[in-house]
């Protein structure tokens, strides 16, 4: 069944995507969700950028020492890592796996608490 469209031309399913950042190209310290591949649905942090690719780590399966190379079009930006991780990545320092795991955990806790407030 097709989504009904508003007079503005938006469908009902667009309400979820309107709250996400509209950038297509991730930046350092962005928290992204994989859309394709066996890691679909997993959250990662961008620890390095290339032209059409980003290097991703989650601190567990994909550690900072061996990050995942993924095309930018195969991920969705869902947030920004705060605190230590963002500061280290923007200054060019290396982050530890523990810091990456903690940043993703903080994002998960923050997003779940916002869901309860609504």
N, C-alpha and C positions, 0 to 999 in steps of 0.2 A: 504494500500500500504506500502510495506516495505521500510525502508531507504536503500539507496545504500551505500555500504561500500567502503572506501578508500583502497589503497594497504596496509596501515598500519593496517587495520582491524577495524578502527573506523567508526561509522556511522555518518551521518550528524547531528543527534540529540545530539551527544556527545559534540559538540562545546560549548553548554550552560553549561554543567556540568564541563567542564575543567577549567572554571574560578572560581569555588567554591573550598573551602578548601577540601583536600582529607582525612581529619580526619573523622572517623566514630563515635568516642566517644567525646561528647562535654565536654568542660572544663567550669569552673566558668566564668561568664560574657560573654559567647558566646551568640550571637543572633541566634536563631534557628527558623525554620518554621516548623509547624506541618504538617505531611504528611497524617495522618489518624485520623479518628474520627470526631466528630461534630465541632472540632476546626481546621480542616484542612485548611491550607492557612494562619493561624494567626501567628504572630510573637511573640516570647517570649524571655525572658532572663533566662539563667540557673543560679539559685541562690543557688543551692546545688546539689551535686552529690552523687549517690549511685552506687552500682556495675553495674547493667544493666539499671538503671533508672536515671532520672534527675528530679529535682523539678524546675518547670517553673513558672514565673510570668510575667504578662504584665502590671500590675499596675491598670487595670480597672476591667475586668471580673474575672481575676485571680490575686488577690491581694497577696502581700508578706506574709500576715498573714496566708493565706490558699492557698499555691501554688499547681499547678497541678503536679501530679506524672505521668510521661510518660516514656515509654520504649525508650531507645536511638535509636533503629532501626526505630522508627516511627517519626523521625524528621531529618531535614537537617540543617547543620550548614551553615549560610549565612553571618556571620560577627562576629565582636567583639565589645562589648560595650566599649566605651572609657571614660576616665575621672574619675569622682567621683565613678561611679558604679563599675568599674573594681577595683579601689583601695580599696574600702570598702569590696568587696567580697573576694579579695585575702588576705586581712588582717584579715578577719573573722568578720568584723562589719556587722551590719544589714543595708540594704538599705531601703529607703522609696518608697512607690508607686509612688510618684511624680518623684523621681530620675529615676525609671525604665521607666515610661512613657516618660520622657524627653530623655533618652538614645535611646529608640526605635524611637522616633520622629526624633532625630538627624541622626540616621542611615537611615531612610526613606528619609530625605532631602538630605543627602550625596549621596545616591545611585541614587536618581532621578536627581541630578545635574550632576553626572557622565554620566548618560544616555544622557543628553542633549549635553554634550561635545563631545560624540562619533559620 
